[in-house]
Amino acid sequence: MSEPGTNQEAGDFTDRMLVELARDARKAAYPPYSGFTVGAACKAESGITYFGCNVENSSYPVGICAERAAVAGAIAHGEKGIVTLAIAGGGKDSRPDGEIRPCGMCLQFLSEFMAPSGRILIADDVEGWVETTLGELLPHAFNMKTDRVEKEP
């Protein structure tokens, strides 16, 4: 896992834009029960970016996390895979918390559409982010799609 502030050189405009889109998507979150807002933005294999936010429901399992909302939007538009996901989350009136991670359900969902080396950018409380990979967060994902499994050389 990288330290906050990495991958933010002047030439790394795409990552910065993805993190900012996740921060902006967070503003649309609907968290009347938890008060925890999350925004996500994902870059598909085509290079197109999609975004989503968490939406809660009084019947808790009916809600959706921002990560799954963003990826579902990509898949609904015909995308086949995700290469990078950015998330920003925290209390409703607070800055993003760089310590949050996607929940287990989101990690398993991501493993269907993202390779273990897929990058995950987590916005911090300043202007940077922490970078990790799906494989670091979910090292032994259940997956029946052999084209998503990366083999060691």
N, C-alpha and C positions, 0 to 999 in steps of 0.2 A: 504494500500500500504506500502511495506517495504522501509526502507531507503537504499541508496546505500551501498554496502559492506555487506549486509546480505546474508545468505545462501552461504558463501564462505569458510566454514571451510574445513579443509584438506580432510574430508571424502566426500565432496560434489563435486566430480570430474565430474559427469555427467552434472550438470548445467554449470560448468566452460567450459567444452568441447563444449556444445551447444552454449554458448555465443561466444566462439572463432570461431566456425564454421560460425556463423552469421557475425562476423567481417571479416572473410576471404571471404565469399560469396559476401560481399559488394564490394570487389575489382573487381568483374566481372560485376558490374552494368553498364547499358548503359543509362546515363542521359544527352544526348546532349542538351536538352532544359532547364531543371531546374537546372542542376548541382548538384542535390541532390542524393546521393547514399545510397541505403539501401540493406542490406543483411539479410536473415532470415534463421533460421534452426528450424525444428520442430521434436519432438520425438513423434512417433506414439504409439498407444496402444500396438503394437507388440514389442516396444523397439527399432525399427529401426529409424534412423535419416535421414531426407531429408532436402535439402537446396535449396534456390533460391535467386534471386536478382531482383531489379526493372529493367524493360526494357521499355524505352519510345519510342514513335512513333510520327511523325509529325502530325498525326491525333490523338490528345490527348486521346480520349477514348479507343484507340486501345492498349495502353500500359498496362503493368501489374505491380502490386506492388509485392515486394519481398515476403510478407507474403502469398499472394495467389499463387505465383509461387511455393513456398515450399510445401504448403498444396496440391496443385494440383498434384505435383510430387508424394506425398504420396498416394493420392487417385488413381492415375494412376497405382501405383504398388500394388493395392488391399487393401490398408489400409482402416479401417472403422472409425477411430477416432484419434484425436490428444490430447495428454495429456499436452505437454509443447511446447511453442513457444518462441524462442529468436530472437530479432531483434537488428540490429545496423544500425544507419543511421545518416547522417549529410551532410554538404557541401562536395563537391568532394575532397578537400584537407584538410579537418579538421577531427579531432578525432570524434568518435561517440558522439551524443548528448543524454544524458539520459533523456531529457525532451520530446523527440518525442513519439508519440503514433500511433498505427495503425489507418488508416483513417476509416471513417464510413463504406465504402464499404467492407474493409477487416474485420472489426469487425462483420458485418452481415454475411459475408462468413464464418468466423471462427465459428459462432454460429451454423452452420449446422454440424460441425465435432468435436466440442469441447464443453465440459460441462462448465457451468458457473464457476465452481471451477478450470477450466483449467488454468495453470500457464503461465504467460507471463513475460519474462525476457527482460529488455530493457538495452542494453549496455550503460555505461556512458563514460565520457571522460578520465577515468583512466583505471583501470583493472577490475572494478566491474560492477555491474548492479543494476537496480531497479526492484523489483518484484511486480507484481500485478496479478489480475485474469481477465478472460474474463468478469465475472459477474460485477466486479468493473468498467470496462471500458464500458460495454454495459449492464446495469442492466435490461432492459426490451426488450430484443431481440425478434424480430418476428421469430418464429420457429414452424413449423408444425410437427416436429419429436418429439413425446412424450418421446422417449427413451433418449433424450438429456436434457430434462427438469428435474432439481433437485427439489424435493419437500421438503418443510420444515417439520421436524418431528412433 
